[in-house]
């Protein structure tokens, strides 16, 4: 009879070739750790096109790099608030982030130029500017603060005005309107020039402020109006298209430079391609959102930019921001949208 210890030795020896054979079968070997691992933070929910397309791009990067580069997506503000994530991507705590124009403008003031009131008539003008000379100009300045911006800006949509009392049909309806705007100088300046009484407030506090009538109105893209259930505390939605906003995808400058050229190309191509798809998603989402909000009782009306633009010009808004952004950037903007100031 074999002793127990001898059986164990023979069993171990017999198993050894099998383990080696299994380890040599393609697809069954343990995957090597990626050479590079990036954390990507953003503030949108997992149902938003930005997250869906970013995850699609991350999956593509992993596949095309054969596992050498992974991008881990952290949605819904998991990595902190906007200011926190901007600070982290600069320090290298995270490697990728999607700041909106107002957010990145705290580092690069001219990055807010796409927020100029009633500058863009439609998406053709938006993408003509952002995929063209204006976007290239802003990207060159973002690089100077230690961040690498990818070529394609993602769509956050045109912003619309909602109100609880009456619809906005022309600039005359803006007189004295208590409207919440983002904590940013440009929208405050714009709504003052339109005759309103703007006030800044963090978005997390907005619903309650509208519910308690601290503000009569607010402005946001349609998708945000829907997600935040503004229809419960606002009656009217006026399609003003008064500002267009987007998200830059920025990479920590040191992390970008450490990537070999082939991985830079894979990363850039995947996320730029997904940006174009996200843009189409947002346009389709806007159409379905209007139908949904109407079904929930929100009343829609259209407007024309003429009276709003005239008031902004008369009250010095365009002249003020022309001086702040400078002749070069302002001239590039006007090449696409026409004369503003």
C-alpha positions as CSV (number, residue, x, y, z in Angstrom):
1,X,0.0,0.0,0.0
2,X,1.1,3.5,-0.7
3,X,1.5,5.8,2.2
4,X,-0.6,9.0,2.4
5,X,2.4,11.2,1.8
6,X,3.6,9.2,-1.2
7,X,0.1,9.4,-2.8
8,X,0.2,13.2,-2.4
9,X,3.7,13.4,-4.0
10,X,2.6,11.3,-7.0
11,X,-0.7,13.3,-7.3
12,X,1.3,16.6,-7.4
13,X,3.8,15.3,-10.0
14,X,1.0,14.0,-12.2
15,X,-0.8,17.3,-12.1
16,X,2.2,19.4,-12.9
17,X,2.3,18.8,-16.7
18,X,-1.5,19.4,-16.9
19,X,-1.1,22.9,-15.3
20,X,1.7,23.7,-17.8
21,X,-0.4,22.5,-20.7
22,X,-3.4,24.6,-19.6
23,X,-1.2,27.6,-19.1
24,X,0.0,27.3,-22.7
25,X,-3.5,27.4,-24.2
26,X,-4.3,30.8,-25.7
27,X,-7.0,32.6,-23.8
28,X,-6.7,30.5,-20.7
29,X,-3.4,32.0,-19.4
30,X,-3.8,34.6,-16.8
31,X,-3.9,38.0,-18.5
32,X,-0.9,40.3,-17.8
33,X,-1.5,43.5,-16.0
34,X,-1.9,46.5,-18.3
35,X,1.2,48.6,-18.9
36,X,-0.9,51.7,-18.4
37,X,-4.1,52.2,-16.4
38,X,-6.1,55.4,-16.6
39,X,-8.9,56.6,-14.3
40,X,-11.5,58.7,-16.1
41,X,-13.9,60.7,-14.0
42,X,-17.1,62.5,-15.1
43,X,-20.3,63.8,-13.4
44,X,-23.0,62.3,-15.5
45,X,-25.2,59.2,-14.6
46,X,-24.6,55.9,-16.3
47,X,-27.7,56.3,-18.5
48,X,-26.3,59.5,-20.1
49,X,-24.8,59.2,-23.6
50,X,-21.6,60.7,-22.3
51,X,-21.0,57.7,-20.0
52,X,-22.3,55.1,-22.5
53,X,-20.0,56.3,-25.3
54,X,-17.0,56.9,-23.0
55,X,-17.4,53.2,-21.8
56,X,-17.6,52.2,-25.5
57,X,-14.4,54.0,-26.2
58,X,-12.7,52.5,-23.1
59,X,-13.6,49.0,-24.2
60,X,-12.2,49.8,-27.7
61,X,-9.0,51.1,-26.3
62,X,-8.4,47.9,-24.2
63,X,-9.2,45.7,-27.2
64,X,-7.1,47.5,-29.8
65,X,-4.2,47.9,-27.4
66,X,-4.4,44.2,-26.7
67,X,-4.7,44.9,-23.0
68,X,-1.7,47.3,-22.8
69,X,-3.9,50.3,-21.9
70,X,-7.1,50.2,-19.8
71,X,-9.3,53.2,-19.0
72,X,-11.5,52.8,-16.0
73,X,-14.6,55.0,-16.0
74,X,-15.9,56.6,-12.8
75,X,-19.3,58.2,-13.5
76,X,-21.8,60.3,-11.5
77,X,-19.2,62.3,-9.6
78,X,-17.7,59.2,-7.9
79,X,-14.3,60.9,-8.0
80,X,-15.6,64.2,-6.5
81,X,-17.2,67.4,-7.7
82,X,-16.2,69.3,-10.8
83,X,-13.5,71.4,-9.1
84,X,-12.2,68.3,-7.3
85,X,-11.8,66.3,-10.6
86,X,-10.2,69.3,-12.3
87,X,-7.7,69.5,-9.6
88,X,-7.1,65.7,-9.6
89,X,-6.5,65.6,-13.4
90,X,-4.0,68.3,-13.1
91,X,-2.1,66.6,-10.3
92,X,-2.4,63.1,-11.8
93,X,-4.7,61.7,-9.2
94,X,-6.9,60.8,-12.2
95,X,-5.7,60.7,-15.7
96,X,-8.8,61.8,-17.7
97,X,-11.7,64.1,-17.0
98,X,-14.5,65.9,-18.9
99,X,-14.7,69.5,-17.8
100,X,-17.5,71.7,-19.2
101,X,-16.5,75.0,-20.8
102,X,-17.2,77.1,-17.6
103,X,-15.2,74.7,-15.5
104,X,-12.0,74.6,-17.7
105,X,-12.3,78.4,-18.1
106,X,-11.1,78.8,-14.5
107,X,-7.7,77.7,-15.8
108,X,-8.1,78.9,-19.5
109,X,-10.5,81.9,-19.6
110,X,-10.9,81.8,-23.3
111,X,-12.3,78.3,-23.1
112,X,-15.7,79.9,-22.2
113,X,-15.9,81.7,-25.5
114,X,-18.4,79.1,-26.8
115,X,-20.8,80.3,-24.1
116,X,-21.2,83.8,-25.6
117,X,-24.9,84.5,-25.7
118,X,-26.8,83.8,-28.9
119,X,-23.5,83.3,-30.8
120,X,-24.4,80.0,-32.5
121,X,-27.5,79.7,-34.8
122,X,-27.3,75.9,-35.0
123,X,-25.2,72.8,-34.7
124,X,-23.5,73.4,-38.1
125,X,-22.0,76.6,-36.7
126,X,-21.1,74.9,-33.4
127,X,-19.2,72.1,-34.9
128,X,-17.7,74.3,-37.6
129,X,-16.1,76.4,-34.8
130,X,-15.3,73.7,-32.3
131,X,-13.9,71.2,-34.9
132,X,-12.2,74.0,-36.7
133,X,-10.0,77.1,-35.8
134,X,-11.8,78.1,-32.6
135,X,-11.4,74.6,-31.1
136,X,-7.8,74.4,-32.2
137,X,-7.1,77.8,-30.6
138,X,-8.6,76.8,-27.2
139,X,-6.8,73.4,-27.3
140,X,-3.5,75.1,-27.7
141,X,-4.1,77.2,-24.6
142,X,-5.3,74.2,-22.6
143,X,-2.1,72.4,-23.3
144,X,-0.2,75.3,-21.7
145,X,-1.7,74.5,-18.3
146,X,-0.4,70.9,-18.3
147,X,-3.4,69.2,-19.8
148,X,-3.8,67.4,-23.2
149,X,-7.2,68.0,-24.8
150,X,-8.5,65.5,-27.3
151,X,-9.6,66.8,-30.6
152,X,-13.4,66.4,-30.4
153,X,-15.6,68.2,-27.9
154,X,-18.6,66.2,-26.6
155,X,-22.0,67.7,-26.7
156,X,-23.8,69.1,-23.6
157,X,-26.4,70.8,-25.7
158,X,-28.0,74.2,-26.2
159,X,-29.4,75.7,-23.1
160,X,-33.1,76.6,-22.7
161,X,-35.0,78.7,-20.2
162,X,-37.7,77.3,-18.0
163,X,-40.1,79.5,-16.0
164,X,-42.9,79.0,-13.5
165,X,-45.0,82.2,-14.3
166,X,-45.0,83.0,-18.0
167,X,-43.1,81.8,-21.1
168,X,-40.2,83.8,-22.6
169,X,-41.0,84.9,-26.1
170,X,-38.8,88.0,-26.5
171,X,-36.3,90.0,-24.5
172,X,-39.1,92.0,-23.0
173,X,-40.1,89.0,-21.0
174,X,-36.7,88.9,-19.3
175,X,-37.2,92.2,-17.4
176,X,-36.7,91.6,-13.7
177,X,-36.9,87.8,-14.1
178,X,-35.3,86.0,-11.0
179,X,-33.3,83.4,-12.8
180,X,-30.7,80.9,-11.4
181,X,-27.5,80.7,-13.5
182,X,-24.3,78.7,-13.1
183,X,-21.6,80.0,-10.8
184,X,-19.7,81.7,-13.7
185,X,-19.2,85.3,-14.7
186,X,-20.3,85.1,-18.3
187,X,-23.9,83.9,-17.8
188,X,-24.3,86.4,-15.0
189,X,-23.1,89.1,-17.3
190,X,-25.4,88.0,-20.1
191,X,-28.6,87.8,-18.2
192,X,-28.0,91.2,-16.6
193,X,-27.6,92.6,-20.1
194,X,-30.9,91.0,-21.0
195,X,-32.6,92.8,-18.1
196,X,-33.0,89.8,-15.8
197,X,-32.1,89.5,-12.2
198,X,-29.7,86.5,-12.2
199,X,-28.3,84.8,-9.2
200,X,-25.8,81.9,-8.9
201,X,-26.5,78.7,-7.0
202,X,-25.0,75.3,-6.9
203,X,-27.0,72.9,-9.1
204,X,-27.7,70.5,-6.1
205,X,-29.7,73.3,-4.5
206,X,-31.7,74.4,-7.6
207,X,-34.8,72.2,-7.3
208,X,-35.6,73.4,-3.8
209,X,-34.9,77.0,-4.7
210,X,-37.4,76.8,-7.6
211,X,-39.9,74.9,-5.4
212,X,-39.8,77.6,-2.7
213,X,-39.9,80.5,-5.3
214,X,-36.4,81.8,-4.5
215,X,-36.1,81.8,-8.3
216,X,-38.8,82.0,-10.9
217,X,-36.7,80.5,-13.7
218,X,-33.6,78.6,-14.5
219,X,-31.7,77.6,-17.7
220,X,-30.1,74.2,-18.7
221,X,-29.9,71.8,-21.6
222,X,-33.1,69.7,-22.1
223,X,-31.6,66.5,-20.9
224,X,-30.7,68.1,-17.5
225,X,-34.2,69.6,-17.3
226,X,-35.7,66.1,-17.7
227,X,-33.2,64.3,-15.4
228,X,-33.6,66.9,-12.6
229,X,-37.5,66.8,-12.9
230,X,-37.8,70.5,-13.5
231,X,-41.2,69.9,-14.9
232,X,-42.4,69.4,-11.3
233,X,-41.5,73.0,-10.3
234,X,-41.6,74.8,-13.7
235,X,-44.4,75.2,-16.1
236,X,-42.9,76.6,-19.3
237,X,-39.9,75.8,-21.4
238,X,-38.8,78.4,-23.9
239,X,-36.5,77.2,-26.7
240,X,-34.0,80.1,-26.6
241,X,-30.8,78.2,-27.5
242,X,-29.1,81.1,-25.7
243,X,-25.8,79.3,-25.1
244,X,-24.2,76.1,-26.3
245,X,-22.0,74.1,-24.0
246,X,-19.8,71.1,-24.4
247,X,-17.4,68.8,-22.5
248,X,-13.7,68.7,-23.2
249,X,-12.0,65.4,-22.7
250,X,-8.6,66.3,-21.1
251,X,-5.7,64.0,-20.2
252,X,-3.1,64.7,-17.5
253,X,-0.2,66.1,-19.5
254,X,2.5,63.8,-18.0
255,X,0.4,60.7,-18.4
256,X,-0.2,61.5,-22.0
257,X,3.5,62.1,-22.7
258,X,4.3,58.7,-21.1
259,X,2.1,56.8,-23.5
260,X,3.9,55.4,-26.6
261,X,2.8,57.0,-29.8
262,X,0.7,54.0,-30.9
263,X,-1.3,54.1,-27.6
264,X,-1.8,57.8,-27.9
265,X,-3.3,57.2,-31.4
266,X,-5.5,54.4,-30.1
267,X,-6.8,56.4,-27.2
268,X,-7.3,59.6,-29.2
269,X,-9.1,57.9,-32.1
270,X,-11.4,55.8,-29.9
271,X,-12.6,58.8,-27.8
272,X,-12.8,61.2,-30.7
273,X,-15.0,58.7,-32.6
274,X,-17.2,58.2,-29.6
275,X,-17.6,61.9,-29.3
276,X,-19.1,62.1,-32.7
277,X,-21.5,59.3,-31.8
278,X,-22.4,61.1,-28.5
279,X,-23.3,64.2,-30.4
280,X,-25.8,62.3,-32.5
281,X,-27.2,60.7,-29.3
282,X,-27.8,64.1,-27.7
283,X,-29.6,65.4,-30.8
284,X,-31.9,62.4,-30.8
285,X,-32.3,62.6,-27.1
286,X,-33.4,66.2,-27.3
287,X,-36.3,65.2,-29.7
288,X,-37.5,62.5,-27.4
289,X,-37.1,64.6,-24.3
290,X,-39.4,67.4,-25.6
291,X,-42.1,64.8,-26.2
292,X,-41.6,63.3,-22.7
293,X,-41.7,66.7,-21.0
294,X,-44.8,67.7,-22.9
295,X,-46.5,64.5,-21.7
296,X,-45.5,65.5,-18.2
297,X,-47.3,68.9,-18.6
298,X,-44.5,71.2,-19.6
299,X,-45.6,73.9,-22.2
300,X,-43.1,74.6,-24.9
301,X,-42.6,77.7,-27.1
302,X,-40.1,78.8,-29.7
303,X,-38.2,82.1,-29.8
304,X,-36.0,84.0,-32.3
305,X,-32.6,85.4,-31.3
306,X,-33.1,88.9,-32.8
307,X,-34.4,90.9,-29.9
308,X,-32.0,89.1,-27.5
309,X,-29.0,89.8,-29.6
310,X,-30.0,93.4,-30.1
311,X,-30.3,93.9,-26.3
312,X,-26.9,92.2,-25.7
313,X,-25.3,94.5,-28.3
314,X,-27.0,97.6,-27.0
315,X,-26.0,96.9,-23.4
316,X,-22.4,96.3,-24.1
317,X,-22.3,92.5,-23.5
318,X,-20.5,91.6,-26.7
319,X,-18.1,94.5,-26.4
320,X,-17.2,93.5,-22.8
321,X,-16.5,89.9,-23.7
322,X,-14.7,90.8,-26.9
323,X,-12.2,92.7,-24.7
324,X,-11.9,89.8,-22.2
325,X,-11.4,87.1,-24.8
326,X,-9.1,89.2,-27.0
327,X,-9.1,90.1,-30.7
328,X,-7.6,86.8,-31.8
329,X,-10.2,84.5,-30.2
330,X,-13.1,86.8,-30.9
331,X,-12.1,87.1,-34.6
332,X,-11.9,83.4,-35.0
333,X,-15.4,83.0,-33.4
334,X,-16.9,85.7,-35.8
335,X,-15.4,83.9,-38.8
336,X,-17.9,81.1,-38.1
337,X,-20.9,82.9,-36.7
338,X,-20.7,86.4,-38.2
339,X,-20.3,89.8,-36.7
340,X,-21.4,90.1,-33.0
341,X,-19.8,93.2,-31.6
